[in-house]
Amino acid sequence: MVLITIQTIVILLVSSCSPPTMTNPVTGEVDGAKIYKSYCKSCHGPKGDRGLSNAADLSKSSLEENEIRQIILYGTDNGMSAYKSVITEEKEIGALVKHVKSLQQ
């Protein structure tokens, strides 16, 4: 009986350890800001202007959405890694591209 109880608790704990959702709980839409916070903020900063580890200043960027998408997916020669195997959902990529574009001044 104790073993069954322990197994049940372990199963409940493991099943609740899913990755954070990247959707807005109110609208149900994919949230580009959440994706940015998870993958980009550490180098680019909350406003895109941190520049840690040679990261581009996104606030001064004039790149178009298709160029931003290519950099996110395939990385750069300056050290940014490719995220095509990390951010695989088209909706997430699109939302992230729009968020990055919104950081431009």
SULGIWO-V721045 format. One line per field, one symbol per residue. phi: phi as a letter, one per 30 degrees, with the letter a starting at -180 (. if undefined). burial: + if it has 16 or more other C-alpha atoms within 10 Angstrom, else -. Layout:
phi = ???
burial = ???
//
This chain:
phi = .dddddddddddddddcddddccdddciddcddddeddccedcdidcicdidhidddddcdbddedddeddddcibddjdddcdccccdeddddddedddddddc
burial = ---------------------++------+++++++---++++++--+++----+++++-+------++-+++-+----+--++--+----++++++++++-++-
//
